[in-house]
Amino acid sequence: MKKTAVFRQYAEKRYVSLGTGEYSMKVRFKKATWRAVGGIFASFVLIVSFQNCGKAGFDSDLDSTLDAGLTDAELSAKYGSTTGAKVSAIPFAFDAGFDTITYNSCADTHLRNNPAFFSIKAGAYSTGGIKLTNEFFDYADTNFNPVYPATELTENQYKEYLADSPANNGAVATMAIRVKNSLTDVYTATNKLTLWTDVIPLVAPLTDSLVMDSFAQKNTTANYFPFSPESRVMEAQMNFNSSESLANEYRSTFMTAAILSLTFMPNNGELYEVRSPAATTPVKTAYGKGYSLVFTPAPVSGAAVNNPNNILSSISEYDLQSANGSVKSWNCGRRYAVIRTQDASSLCPAQSYSDISGNATYRSELAVMRRHLRADQWDVNVALKCVVPKGGVSCYKEESINGAPVTEYDLTKECFRENGSYSTTVPNSRCMHWVTVCTRD
């Protein structure tokens, strides 16, 4: 009996069938089916976790702050007609970017809803974060006067002008998976685009005074927000790991049609909309960043030809205002094998404190790995480049077939995977999974 996995695409005023090219002028969904072997049903589900944040609180804040800012009449009443017009003309001021993106290829039905087994996690911890553009500061310094006796605009003035400007009021940075050439087309898990599942808010509304405290100075990029009413860090994660077939199709979609996006939600708009410098359809430009992901098999000499492409091998980051060329280089050299707990003693033993503390390179590497692999959820061996899940949950389907090892750790030998092809007989041991951590240089 054949079962199918469902992948849906949400579009602004149309939908495109991934297989047929049909169109509609209504907001609709179109299904494309993916086969799952063995009669196992695998539904396309994106389960998103947002750290350090209460959903109800953020939603309530969105409801109260996502307005259009002050009207022209209100700006004129507050600042006078001349200055009010200048506040109204303030350009979009926010620039944001991730510096770490991790891909975990573990995929099976028992991993759904397990926070340790995210599929993609992105965040800002070093070079990434949120800042105000030089264009904003130049505009403000040119068009507004300091409060006497000061000779320069104060931080509070920058914050006030920013919060009052229609282009910036209530801006919320969000992460989503969008179509490359039509940024209001969002890949979604259900028949309704959902906040926190398909479009993930980051930090808090950026014109909140407590949030602006972290970046309202020139040449300042913030990735920690100690006074934020929602999240103190800028990170989010997605899960699409209910089956290996589903994860593989998702990787293929990233390499053909989709990008991981960091954009900004518009005032009083739909969830799929983005703040854009141009009012054109389809929406091909937006304020924010796009991340094109490329997946390949593990690069090993003599590797078996059927090894899955479950390594995140490269990331190209683009400024979505132009999308012409990569704006930042990324390093995806951190490739860690996922080892079963039962095999850890011989293949991935825990490193001792003395081993780590006495080696500066190990300490630095572990700090990067711990951005997304929590110590209570994963053991990490930076010397052997491997990880072991904790908590009694395995990355692998724990079943031995004909007495063979559960997992094939030798990449030169063929391994079993859903919908795989093989040179001779079907292997009994499953293919190895990987955690790939990519960082922005």
Buried (B, 14 or more C-beta within 10 A) or exposed (E): EEBBBBBBBBBBEBBBBBEEEEEBEEBBBBBBEBEBBEEBEBBBBBBBBBBEBEEEEBEEBBEEBBEEBBEEEEBBEEBEEEBBBBBBEBBBBBBBBBBBBBBBBBBBBBBBEBEBBBBBBBBBBBBBBBBBBEEBBEBBBEBBEEEEEEEEBEEEBBBBBBBBBBBBBBBBBBBBBBBBEBBBBBBBBBEEBBBBBBBBBBBBBBBBEEBBBBBBBBEEBBBEBEEBBBBBBBBBBBBBBBBBBBBBBBBBBBBEBBBBBBBBBBBEEBBBBBBBBEEEEBBBBBBBBBBBBBBBBBEEEEBBEBBBBBBBBBBBBBBBBEBEEEBBEBEBEBBBBBBBBBBBEEBBBEBEEEEBEEBEEBEEBBEBBEBBBEEEBBBBBBBBBBBBBBEEBBBBBBEEEEEEBBBBBBBEEBBBBBEBEBEEEEBBBBBBBBBBBBBBE
